[in-house]
Amino acid sequence: MSLARLRGALTGAATLAALVAGALLLVAVGVTVASVLRGALLNQPILGDSEIVEMALGVAVALCLPLCEMKGAHVMVDFFTQKLPARGIAGLDAVMRAVAAAVVAVLAWRLAVGGLNMWDRERETMFLLIPYWWGYAAAGLGMALWTLCAGFVAVEAAARARHPA
């Protein structure tokens, strides 16, 4: 498979993940608004609203990061490198993207270990009794996709470093 086709497939998967993240953010906003209104009108906020919002936001963040990686939308500080030649910048970019991919892989691994721990210990939220491992598993999917995207972007950067424009 060519790099262009692989980029298209990963971008498509990352876009789908970001759309799911957007839906989760809408759920979090809806639950928050409903709880505030119910609290104001009936003096009874929704039980467990913070549990839903907390889990939805955590998963949403993990699901947005792969698209951010594919679009190159992470913050970069190039103050010290802007005077380097194109080949030097491309090489440094490749190394830093590879380091980022390794860090993301470690984060994904630790999230998986944490999720297995939550499953093994049968941990649940206090009010709604939602198993914590659900959030870990959903966020783990986002982190696994982010790992793939980060690795791909590192390979792309290395290819550019070999043949800078």
C-alpha positions, 0 to 999 in steps of 0.5 A, spaced: 500 500 500 502 506 498 503 512 503 498 516 499 493 510 500 495 509 507 494 516 509 487 516 506 485 510 510 488 513 516 485 520 515 478 517 514 479 513 520 481 519 524 475 523 522 470 518 524 473 518 531 473 525 531 466 525 529 464 520 535 468 525 539 464 530 537 457 526 538 460 525 545 461 532 547 454 534 545 452 528 550 456 532 555 453 538 553 446 536 553 447 532 560 450 538 563 444 543 561 439 538 563 442 537 570 443 545 571 435 546 568 433 540 572 437 543 578 434 550 577 427 548 576 426 542 580 432 543 585 434 536 583 440 535 578 441 529 574 444 523 579 451 521 576 451 527 571 458 528 572 460 521 571 457 521 564 460 528 563 467 525 565 467 519 561 465 522 555 470 528 555 476 523 557 474 519 551 472 525 546 479 527 547 483 521 546 478 520 539 480 527 537 488 526 537 489 522 531 486 527 526 490 532 530 496 528 528 494 527 521 492 534 520 499 536 523 495 541 528 499 540 534 503 546 537 510 546 534 515 551 536 520 552 531 524 558 534 530 555 534 530 551 528 527 556 523 535 558 520 537 550 519 537 548 512 531 544 509 534 538 510 536 539 517 529 541 519 526 535 515 531 530 519 529 534 526 522 533 524 522 526 523 526 524 529 521 528 533 515 525 530 518 518 531 519 520 539 512 523 539 510 516 536 514 512 541 511 516 547 504 515 544 505 508 544 507 508 551 501 512 553 496 507 549 500 501 553 499 504 560 491 506 558 490 498 556 494 496 563 489 501 567 483 498 563 485 491 564 486 493 572 479 496 572 476 490 569 479 485 573 477 489 580 470 490 577 471 498 579 464 502 577 462 509 578 459 511 584 452 513 582 450 510 575 455 504 576 458 504 570 464 500 569 470 504 569 473 499 564 468 502 558 471 509 558 478 506 558 477 501 552 473 507 548 479 511 550 484 506 548 481 505 541 483 512 540 490 512 543 491 505 539 489 509 532 493 515 535 499 511 535 498 508 528 497 515 526 503 518 529 507 512 527 505 513 520 507 521 520 513 519 523 515 514 517 512 520 512 517 525 515 523 520 515 521 519 507 521 527 506 528 528 510 531 523 505 528 527 499 527 534 502 523 539 497 
